[in-house]
Amino acid sequence: MFKAILDADGEGKGSPEFRNIDIVDNYPSIYKDKDLMCDGGEVAMTGTKQDDPGQHRVQIILCPPFFIYGTIQGGPNREWPGIPTAKCSNIAYRASHKMDTLGSFLLHEYTHVDEIVQPLLCEHVGDYEYGYYDTRELALTEPELTKHNADSYASFAAELTWSKVCNRDFEDPIENDPPRKLISDTKKTDNKENSDTKKTDTKGSDTKQADTQAAGTKQQRPRHEIRSVSSLNKRAPFSRPYKYPIPKVEENYIHIELRDQYLDAHIDALHLCSVVIEQATRDPNRFDKIFREYFKPDDRELVLGKHLL
C-alpha cells in the first residue's frame, strides 16, 4: 500500500494516479441546497466530482480544520502564520491525535482512491474506525478489516514516523482521545448506508472536537470565503516547482495562499510512506512492534511489498 502511494518502482515521489485527483477548497454542495460541503467540522473528504457525470475524476476537499496542522517536514524556517510546526515536544509520551499532521490526513485520503488501492486489495478502502485507539482496537476485534480501513494506514505511519523522528517509543493511546473526523466517499455516504457515516455521526466527542477545531479557524479563514479566482488560470499549479506527479489544484476554489501549504502536505504524506518502507529494513524490531498494533502480521506483505520481506 505505502509502496503504491509512493510509487517506489519509479522515483519514489508519488503515484502517477495523483494526476487524476482534484484538490479543492470547501464549496457549496449541489446536493445540499448550496450548503458548504464541509458543514460538520470534517477535516477532509474524498469522492467523485459533482459536475462529472462520468465520475472519472476523484476529488479531495480540504475543509477548514485541515489547515491548522503542521507537517513533520516543518521547521523554524517553514512555519505558516497561525499554524504550529509539528514537533516531538508537542506529542508528549503517548500515541494520540497530537501525532496528526497535514501529511497524515492526506495519506488517509489517498488510501480512499480506488485507482491506487484496488490493484492491491480488489476493493474499496473505507472508514471503519478513526484514531489511534480505535484503529488498534479494530486490529484486535476485527483484524480482517484493518487492511480496508484508511486510518489504520495513517495512524500506523504517523506513530512509526514520530518514533523514528523522536527516537523513542510511545505509550498506548487512551480510549477517550478524540480522533480526527474524516469522511471517505461524499457521494457514497449520500446514496447508501455504510459504516463511514454511522461511525462519524454517532461519536459526539468526535464532532465536538472537530467543531472546536473548525471554530478556531474561522478568524483565519471564514467559511463564507468561497470565491472564484480567474487569475489562477494563468498561474503554475504551485508557486514552487514540483516535477513529480501531484493532484490538480482546482482553479475555481482553492486559495492562492494555500497552494504552497497543500504542496507541503503532499510532500509530508509521501515522506510518511518513505519512512514506513525505510524503517521496515533499518529498524525491523520497532517496525514490527508498532505494525502488530494496527494490522495482522499476515498483512505485512500487502502493506510493504514482497521486496521487503
Secondary structure, 3 states (H helix, E strand, C coil): CHHHHHCCCCCCCCCHHHHHEEEEECCECCCCCCCECCCCCCCEEEEECCCCCCCCCEEEEECHHHHHCCCCCCCCCCCECCECCCCHHHCCCECCHHHCCHHHHHHHHHCCCHHHHHHHHCCCCECCCCHHHHHHHHHHHCHHHHHHEHHHHHHHHHHHHHHHHHCCCCECCCCCCCCCCCEEEHHHHHHCCCHHHHHHHHCHHHHHHHHHHHHHHCCCCCCCCCCCCHHHHHCCCCCCCCCCCCCEECCCCCCHHHHHHHHHHHHHHHHHHHHHHHHHHHCHHHHHHHHHHHCCHHHHHHHHCHHHC
